[in-house]
């Protein structure tokens, strides 16, 4: 691989830093953007010594869709559907971060019922996101079957959320001041039924998959992340919690009505891929607890506050941090008093978590790199935005 | 009629006829095995598997084969054309030879040979050369990594495999597969698999590794090396590798059935049916493994062989020698 040469038309700008040079025993390998385990279109330049990784560098931008720029071209309401497309696996959290930031900016009070619905659907969506991760991670490790089981569970969530929102993946359910529409009458019943089903399945997953010796050999002690490095790179979410820091925006920021719920923050101190795996599996149970509490205490009332169709927040700026499935999502909105935002800054947790990869992959084998990459739970469209 | 019998008595004619027959047998078995693999995978994964092409999807492998044959064969521009296309042929050719000494039925021995086991082991060892050529000839980094893995894995697992086979050969006192099968009794507890379960276990693990099947499918580890040594192959180029892999599975299952499960021996209705049944039981086990376990890492794979299987196989061989010596 070489820097782009206009006469031979070989190489590119991103690989310029990976010229073979005098170390001919090193192999330069471009992993991605079409590689089975760089889910989506992440590209990683690797310098290999045999199967050992000497240097790794992610290259981004293959699904850059200019979401931040689009926000400046559309009205506040028109931008909401974009939020479902930033991170397609946990669309509800992004919905919430954007709507919540605007509510904070304009000082809008969200009705009680809407707050509880928001919690319930966001947690359902978090479960579906973690289930996709679980299946895909094991697929990376060469186990083909678990993804079929996790998608079977996820299908139930998609059915529930389809009845609520009308869409199955890229939800734009939240609106400024609440949610678009009330939940159907059987929403609570179906959610409880799903939670009970998932709990029984989780014990099966634990027996069949988590305890497997090969899986433990592929995860334990792989990609060890110290608290110090995690802090320096700005890691959040399950990646940080697996390194022993009990940091969760649902507790620390207490946005919405999360302060009324009882739930624990799963943390592990090992910091390896197995700890990240365990944190996410434990979070499935945490989310189940929250959903149970939310749907059993669902108050009556309206689901959306009165907001003008031509929503114009006052001049100023506001910021909201939300706990997404991958970490802390921050949406920062600045208004100049007009119909369109002056600037919307989206902070994607995947970006910081991915930056860790160069640090964690150094000196590991190619197979371990795949395991580490999977354990970071990256959604590339979210990183590129 | 007499001329026909005379012709059949000639060893060269028998060899050619038997080769053609075995070729047909392999082709049929590969088709059935692809269907079995996909059906088992389906049931493991809570889905029906192939269902629409033919009854219960039985003709799905035929449809797949036709699709593969219709595809364009692409040779990498920077690759070595001769080595690149020699590789799939070299992968498949030894497979046919490996079937020659298989004891299908005690009453039917077309090519008597007293070193059948050695023939199988020698020719199945050739397979790794083709993987090596495929990886090198395609001039692809993924292919090269896959080929390097294939060689190291093959070297590591051939040792315990041979040791476990030797343990059985010493017990039976022969390298003729007919004799080894005949040496075992009709009842399961008289089979070498029950008398020497350690050798059986070592052989099974090595067989899975030698055929590059999950959880030891490192040379073609999809999530790591995209497709490993056959990354650059399209159409039937890939198809032949695929067929060779399945044919190799049938061979190792056949050898396992003969060495450890008594081959054609059975409590009643002795003959080829027992042999086929035993082969498919072992094949089912190998397929079941693939859809259950994650893949091991490369250094773990080598550790399993050098630190566990090889010493265990040596111990087992020593025990077998002592037992055989005491009996003699």
Interface residues (C-beta under 8 A of the other chain):
Chain A: X27 X29 X35 X36 X37 X50 X51 X138 X139 X140 X141 X142 X143 X144 X145 X148 X149 X152 X212 X214 X215 X217 X218 X365 X366 X367 X368 X370
Chain B: X41 X44 X45 X46 X47 X141 X145 X148 X214 X215 X217 X221 X222 X223 X224 X225 X226 X290 X291 X292 X293 X294 X295 X296 X297 X298 X299 X300
